[in-house]
Amino acid sequence: MLQDFFVHSDRQVYFFASFSQNEVEEFHKYIVIDAETKRELQEGKSYHHCDNP
């Protein structure tokens, strides 16, 4: 289960991200994982349609 909580600054985490962009759209996706426990700490994604004039 994903948890959104404070991670101590002495703790090691892994940050994985994927970014995709072309002339009309952008897509971003990420996940943060605790290196010791292998627990998923947070994830997110976003989509943006670009309106070029």
Secondary structure as GFF3:
##gff-version 3
##sequence-region A 1 53
A	DSSP	beta_strand	13	21	.	.	.	ID=ss1
A	DSSP	beta_strand	25	34	.	.	.	ID=ss2
A	DSSP	beta_strand	40	49	.	.	.	ID=ss3
###
